[in-house]
Amino acid sequence: MKSLAKLALAAGLALSPLSLHAQTLAQNNEVMFQQMQQWRGISGAAMGRIRAIFGENGMIGQGNPAVTRHPLTPEQAAERQGGSVDSVRRAYRNARFERICGHPYEVPLYNPETERPEDATVCAFMFEYPNVPLTYPVTWVRADQAARLCAAEGARIGDAHEWEGAAAGQLLPPDYNFSLGSQQAMRAWHNNHYASQRNVFSIGQWRSGVCATGSSKTPGCNGGSWSGCGSNTYPSGSFPQCHSPLGVYDIDGNAAEHMNLPLNESQMASRGSTTLGVTEMKGSWFIWDQIRAHEHWARWRAPFWHGTRVMSTSSHSNYHLGFRCFRDVR
C-alpha cells in the first residue's frame, strides 16, 4: 500500500508535516480505506458498502482538508512511542482479544468483578472509527450514517450504557429506568444514581495531558461550519496511557462519539433493534484542557444536544464528532 506521502507526491501535492490540508477529502478517504483493508482485513464487499455511505455527501472523512490542522502526524505519534507507524499498529494488536472478538483492534466488554474477558457477549472498537491506530478519526458523520457504517461490516452502534461501561472499565446491565418516560427524567435519574462516580474517568482520576485533549479550534471557527472549522484531531492511539481498564482508547478526548440512547426496551441496539432510540454524544478534545465546555465523566449521561432519532437523516454532524462501533460476539 502506498504511504500518504507517496500518494500526495504522485498527485503532485505537498504534504504539510502537521496537517493534511494539501490533500483532497477523496484522497484522504482513499488512504483510510486502504488502511482499513490492510490492518483490519475489511472485505471488498464491506468496503463497497462503506464507500457508498461515504459517497452520500462531500463531508464524511477526517475533516475538511482546507482548514484542518492536525496537532500530530501519524509518524510523529509513532516516534513518541518509540517506533514506526507500522510497528505501533502491530503492537496494539492483542491475540487473546482477537480470539474472543474475532477481529483485530476490538476488546471484550465485561464486568471484571464477576466475569472473565471470555465471558463477554459484546466487543468495542479499541479506537474511534475507522478503528486503525495512528489514523485520524472520521468526523462530519451523522448518527444514522454512523449506525449504517457499523452495520456495513457486521457491527453496530453502541447503546449508551455500553459506551459508559467501556469508559468506566466495567460493563453493567442496562440502567435506563424506562418507566420515567422521558429522556430528561431518565438522564437526571441516571446521573444522580452515579453521583458518587463523578470524578471517575477512563484513566481514573483526571490528569491533564494524558489524553488527546490539547487541540484547539480553527482561528475564526464560526460555530461549526464546514468551511470554517477544521477537525483538528490527533491520530487515534497517540496517547498510549489514554485507555480505560478494558482497553478502550481515546474515549476521553479526541473526537466526540455518537451512540444510541434507547427510550424503551424495543430501541436497544444491544438487543438487536435496528429502529433505535435518540442520539447521545460524549467525549471530544473540545471540552477538556483547552476549553471546559461542560462536565464529563465515565458514566455521565449528556443533555439532549442537537437531539433527534438516531436513524434520522437530519441527525447532527460536526467537525469534532465521530463514533466507534460495537460488535455482538455470541
Beta strands, then each sheet from edge to edge (+ up, - down):
strand 1: 106-109
strand 2: 122-125
strand 3: 156-157
strand 4: 256-261
strand 5: 278-283
strand 6: 321-323
strand 7: 325-328
sheet 1: 1+ 2- 7+ 3-
sheet 2: 5+ 4- 6-
end
